[in-house]
Amino acid sequence: KGALTIEDVPPNRDLVMVSTGTGLGPYMSILRTYRGQGRWRRFVMINGVRRVADLGYRDELQAIAQADATVHYIPIVSREPGLADWAGLRGHVHDVLEKEEYHRLVGDSLDPEQCRVFLCGNPDMIQSVRPLLERRGFRTHSKRSPGNIHLERYW
């Protein structure tokens, strides 16, 4: 039905797109459709997977982030063998959302007044990340009650 859109998001906000596995698919559509149109202040793509080989769109996202200062690509892996040739982040997406880590990676805070967080992927990820965000002042968005957490259980 296409309910995970930025239609209800005011312009000039930070869009924080948190996904596991192939849950980044809807975000790729948003990025490809609106990039370069001034629709956001910052577009942060956080994608958590088990292994580096599971990082979908990795080359495209790295190229976009390198060419466009408004786009931040943050891949994180949870089960890549320790001796593998991976110098990137290890852990889970909620690790990236910790205040200090997010600020270190993005250069700004994860602020409920400025950011809209989108969650798409494994329902367990959504179940663990949503309360973390709510404790920091974020609220789940619905048509009846506007908020700044948008979610899609993609499983």
N, C-alpha and C positions, 0 to 999 in steps of 0.2 A: 504494500500500500504506500510505501514511501513516507512514513511518519517521521523518520529521523532526518530532518532538514534544518536549515538555518533561517527558515522563513520567519520565525518569531524572535529572532535575535537582532537587537538593534545594531546598526553599523558601528564600526570603530571599537569593537570589543576584542578581547583575547578569546579565541576559540581553542579550547584544550581538548583534543580528540584522543581519548584513551581507548585502546583496543587490545584484544588478545587474538592471536591467530589471524584468521581472515576477516575478523570484525572491522578491519580498517577499510574494507571495500566501500562502504557508503561515504567515508571520509575522503577517499580518493576522488569520488565523483564530485563532492563539494569543492575540493581543492582544484580540480581540473576545470570546473565550471566557473568559479569566482576568482581565481587567482589573477592578480593584476588589476582588479576592478575597485580596489579600495574598500572592500566589504568588511575587512577585519583590521585590527591594529597588529595582531600577531596570531599566527596559526601554528599551534604546537601539536605535532603528531607523535604520540607515545604508543609504541606497539610492542607488546610483550609476547614472546614465543618461547618454545622449549629450546630450539636449536637455531643457529644462524641460518641454516638452509631453509628454515620456515619463514624467514622475513620476506613477506610479499612486497613487491614494488620497491625493494631496497635501493637499487641503482637509480630509479627514477626519483625517489624521494631525496636521496643524497644530492643528486644533481639540482633538483629544485631548491633545496635548502641552501646550497652553495651559491645559486644564482639570485635568490630572493631573500633578503634580510628579514622579511616578515614571517618566513617559514622556518620552523625548528623541527628537525626530525630526530626523535630520541628512541632508538631501538634498544630493547633489553631482553636478554635471554636467561632462562632459568635452569636449563639442564645441559648446556653445552659442556662437554668434557673440559676439565681444567687445563689440559695440555693443548687444547685446540688453538688455532691461530685466530683468536678473537680478543681484541683489546678493548672492546666496548663494555657497556654496562652488563652486569649480571644481577639477577634477582627477579623481582616482580614489579608490575606497573605501580603498585601502591608505594614502592620504595622511591620512585621518581617524584611522587606527589608530596613527600615529606617536605616541610617548609624550606629547610636549608638546601636540600638536594635540588628541589625545583628552582630555587633562586640561583643556585650555582650553574645549572644547565641552561636556564632561559634568560637570566639576567633581570628578573622581576619577580614579584610575589604572585602567589595564587590567591587573588583577591576576589571575593564574591561580588563586589561592586563592579569589577572590570572584566571578570572572566565568566564564560559559559563553558561548562564541562560536559562533554558528550562521552557516554560510556556505551561501548558496543563490543559484545563478545561473550565469553564464557559467563554464565549466570553467577558462578561462584566469585568471579572477579567483581562483578557488579555488586554482589551482596557484601563484599568486603570493602570496596572503595566508597560506596555510597555513604555509609555511616561516618567514615573518615572525613568526607567532605562536609557532611551535615554538622559535625562537631565544629567545623571551621566557619559556619555561617551560610553554607550553600543550602538551597532548597530544591527539591525535585519539581520539575516543570510539568504542568498540565494545562490544558485549555482553560479550565476553570480557575486554576491557581498558578499564575506565572512564577517561574523559578529559574534557577541557573544550572540545574543538572538535567540533562536530557539523556534518555537511555533506551537501549534496544537489546533485549536478550537474544543474542544471535547464536542459537544453538539448535 
